[in-house]
Amino acid sequence: MKDRVSRAARRAFRGRSFSLRVSFLVVAGTILSLAAFLWVRRLLLDTREVEFARQAERRCQALEREIRIALEAIRSLGHFYSASREVTREEFTRFARPVLTADPAITELSWLPRVPARDRARYEASVRREEGGGVPIAEVGPGGRRVAAGPRPEYFPVHYEVRGSTAPPHLGLDLGANEAARLAMERARRTGLPTGASRCPCTGGSPRGCTFLVFLPVYRGAGSSYSLRGKADELAGFVLGHLRVDLIRRRAFHLLGSNGPSLRLLDVTGEPAVMLAAADSASGPGVGRYDREMTVAGRRWRAVFTAPLTPRPPWQPWAAMGGGLLLTGLGVVLLLNQRRVARAVVRSAELHRSLVQNATYGIYRSDLAGRFLEVNPALARILGYDSVEELRGRELEKDIYVRPQDRRKILGGLGGTEEVRGLEVDWRRKDGRPTRVRLSGRVMRKPDGTIEGFEMIVEDVAERARLEEQLRRAQKLEAIGRLAGGVAHDFNNLLTIVLGQCDVLLRRFAGDPLLREKVEEIRKASARAASLTRQLLAFSRRQVLKPEVIDLNTVLRETGRLLRPLIGEDVELVEDLAPDLWPIRADAGQIAQVVMNVAVNARDAMPSGGRLLFRTSNVEREVEGGWGTGSPGSRKLVRLEISDEGEGMDAETLRRAFDPFFTTKDRARGTGLGLATVYGIVTQSGGEVRLDSAPGRGTTVDILFPRAEERPPDPAPAGAESARGPRGSGTILLVEDEEGVRALAEEILTAAGYRVFVAAAGREALEVCAGHGGTIDLLLTDVVMPGLSGRELARRIRAAHPGVRLLYISGYTDAELHRHGVLEGGFSLLEKPFTPEELERRVREILEEG
């Protein structure tokens, strides 16, 4: 019995367990079905809201498009007036009638000329002559009757009008008497844009048939009314257009269908708002609302769309609930999938954003008008802005491009291409300094194929451009240096002959003043040619320098005495020289040439006179971050500042000041080698030079030389030169391949008392030396000769005659002399062109040294 009860209890328990499982399944199914019902309902509502917002936005865009079309029609009439000096009624009607026919939303077009009070009588008389009757300027008086317009500074009567209705005409009515119209005309006159009146008179007080007045200013004498915006005295009048808002709305919504949301259109520029158009609208729960503001002819319009959002057909939520667990499971799967997709999209967007934000290149997106829409931090850093927000919204042509025409040239060169690759342009940083960038990107197009904007990658190539510019400048200097060095040898040979023969003639014809004057002129011209050759070699750093330890103050004092008659009495020369100035190692003659070139430029920059200052000082600078090169630490330098109070230089002239042959003077006054020569001499002497100048602020040339550790030698005692004998003695072997120079040197040395043997080449000189049999006191030889160089000739002759003295003569540059090893051996060199006195002096010095 007990077992039977136990088995029944177990069976009951199992039945109860089954019921519980069934109940659980039913409850779970019901809950899931209800959840599916609510989810589907919510989904339908969301979809309906999105669709409603899309339809409302499309209607807003269509409405704006139709309004723009109507305004363009009014603008066309404005262009017709601005392009014509006189427009008759027949011309106005012939132009305006097709506009009304093509656009029924424009119910009337009128011309309102500007009539100053002083011209009122003349205007009314001209109207009477044209119309054949009296149409005086009038206004609306009490009771709505037209009365003569009262005194005002200016009137705007309806002169011509073309109407699409049978309402009475408004000819002669002065709209300036109406406050709303007057305010609209004043705003249009100030901005040069079409402007609507603040109130819209409505037929019968209903929004249906509402007329919206638009005033367009016209400026005579200009191709476009917009170019004379704000010039009240050039205002010719206004084109007035009457727009039927309900017709514009009907035409805008024609292609979109009549089943869209309801619209209420209001003018909210002032208070209270004015109803422009209205339709039956839904209200209550489950009704969606979409508000959108737009600007129409200077007025703020608000479009309010409403539509019921209840899901339809209504059986869909019930069908979802009846689906039970299947729909619930499907919904869960869809939700999970949607969440996965959303997370993937978010992750992709984060990766894309990280890629753009952390890129080392600048990236931006701009619209067709040239405004930045999106920029990354790298672009802000390239242009020197503190944040992307500060850069976003700026205009490329106005704020970024150094030359706005560069962007217009890019747009014009797109043609059918879609990409821009490696285009280099100059942009302007925030602080105003230009920088060089390279642009690459593509065109963004709208669905209809028109260009929407650009996506660009910006690479900062300013440093590379600077290095390329330095390379080009170096190549330019090298090329001109080669040219200068190439012509220097032959040119110096010719100048040596000319200068030497001039000195010979001057000695010979000392008693003939007329002939002596002619020879002096030839010698001056030759000296100028020699100076020009030295300048060419100096700026290309190819001249042979004779560095020695000198006192810069002494050079400045001696040069200053020569400068005073050169710069003129109206230029005050001021010297501020440091008494304890350190010595420098340089060629004193070349330093004097530097000072002379700078002083001549300063004189030309002060045509009315001024102050020219020479200042010297000792400075110590750190190598890093300062001027000079070498090992880290302090460096002792001697500074020379030459300042003037002249006209100064602009940034472009300052940038090219050291360029060879660049000059702002006319050809008769300058060669463009002055500052180029200064740069060449200073840098070849181990120094550095820079300019500081601005228009109206004068110019300062700042030169730094390294300090020399030795002290300058004491000056030679007076009379030392005169103590030497006037004539020489000894045997000289002269070797020169240029016949004219050889003959001149032989004549000069023979006349000075020396015994001279001559040879035209190295091997001939060896034969002369071997056949002489006696001693040779001095070998005077050219450096570069065919067959056997001067260096090799000297080595062979010294082997046979160990005591022979050596003096090289050459017209080549220092590079050629270095190649032949002349400047490295410590030998004496006489540069061409030389004068007879220089040749005699150098020969005597070398022979007396032995």
Salt bridges, closest charged atoms under 4 A:
ASP46 OD1 - ARG42 NH2 2.96
GLU49 OE2 - ARG42 NH2 3.59
GLU51 OE1 - ARG54 NH1 2.75
GLU57 OE2 - ARG292 NH1 2.68
GLU64 OE2 - ARG292 NH2 3.05
GLU66 OE1 - ARG251 NE 2.85
GLU72 OE2 - ARG75 NH1 2.91
GLU90 OE2 - ARG94 NH1 3.44
ASP103 OD1 - ARG251 NH1 2.56
GLU108 OE1 - ARG163 NH1 2.57
GLU108 OE2 - HIS170 ND1 3.56
GLU108 OE2 - HIS242 NE2 3.76
ASP119 OD1 - ARG122 NH2 2.36
GLU124 OE2 - ARG120 NE 3.31
GLU130 OE1 - HIS159 NE2 3.81
GLU131 OE2 - ARG89 NH2 1.76
GLU139 OE1 - ARG152 NH1 2.89
GLU154 OE1 - ARG114 NE 2.85
GLU154 OE2 - ARG189 NH1 2.33
GLU161 OE1 - ARG163 NH1 3.68
GLU161 OE1 - HIS170 ND1 3.93
ASP174 OD2 - ARG152 NH2 2.36
GLU186 OE2 - ARG182 NH1 3.21
ASP246 OD2 - ARG244 NH2 2.88
ASP267 OD2 - ARG299 NE 3.51
ASP291 OD1 - ARG289 NE 3.18
GLU293 OE2 - ARG300 NH2 3.32
GLU293 OE2 - ARG302 NH2 3.06
GLU350 OE1 - ARG347 NH1 3.97
ASP367 OD2 - ARG371 NH2 3.16
GLU374 OE1 - ARG392 NH2 3.71
ASP386 OD2 - LYS430 NZ 3.46
GLU390 OE2 - LYS430 NZ 2.63
GLU397 OE2 - ARG407 NH1 3.62
GLU397 OE1 - ARG408 NH1 3.16
ASP406 OD2 - ARG403 NE 3.32
GLU418 OE2 - ARG445 NE 2.83
GLU419 OE1 - ARG421 NH2 2.69
GLU424 OE1 - ARG436 NE 3.54
GLU424 OE2 - ARG438 NH2 3.25
GLU424 OE2 - ARG464 NH2 2.07
ASP426 OD2 - ARG403 NH2 2.81
ASP426 OD1 - ARG436 NH1 2.87
ASP431 OD1 - ARG429 NE 3.81
ASP431 OD2 - ARG433 NE 2.98
GLU455 OE2 - ARG365 NH2 2.79
GLU455 OE1 - ARG442 NH2 3.07
GLU459 OE1 - ARG438 NH1 3.70
GLU463 OE2 - ARG466 NH2 2.42
GLU468 OE2 - ARG464 NH1 3.35
GLU469 OE1 - ARG472 NH2 2.94
GLU478 OE2 - ARG482 NE 3.65
GLU478 OE2 - ARG542 NH2 2.66
ASP490 OD1 - HIS489 ND1 3.18
ASP503 OD1 - ARG523 NE 2.58
ASP576 OD2 - ARG615 NE 3.13
ASP604 OD1 - ARG603 NH2 3.10
ASP604 OD2 - LYS665 NZ 2.52
ASP604 OD1 - ARG669 NH2 3.25
GLU652 OE2 - ARG655 NH2 2.85
ASP659 OD1 - ARG473 NH1 2.54
ASP659 OD2 - ARG656 NE 3.51
ASP692 OD1 - ARG697 NH2 3.56
ASP702 OD1 - ARG639 NE 3.10
GLU710 OE2 - ARG585 NH2 3.07
GLU721 OE1 - ARG724 NH1 2.98
GLU721 OE2 - ARG844 NH2 3.10
GLU736 OE1 - LYS832 NZ 3.14
GLU747 OE2 - ARG508 NH2 3.70
ASP782 OD2 - LYS832 NZ 3.75
GLU792 OE2 - ARG795 NH2 2.30
GLU792 OE2 - ARG796 NE 3.23
GLU816 OE2 - ARG819 NH2 2.33
GLU816 OE2 - HIS820 NE2 3.47
GLU831 OE2 - LYS546 NZ 3.80
GLU837 OE2 - ARG507 NH2 3.21
GLU840 OE2 - ARG507 NH1 3.40
GLU845 OE2 - ARG841 NH1 3.23
GLU848 OE1 - ARG724 NE 3.67
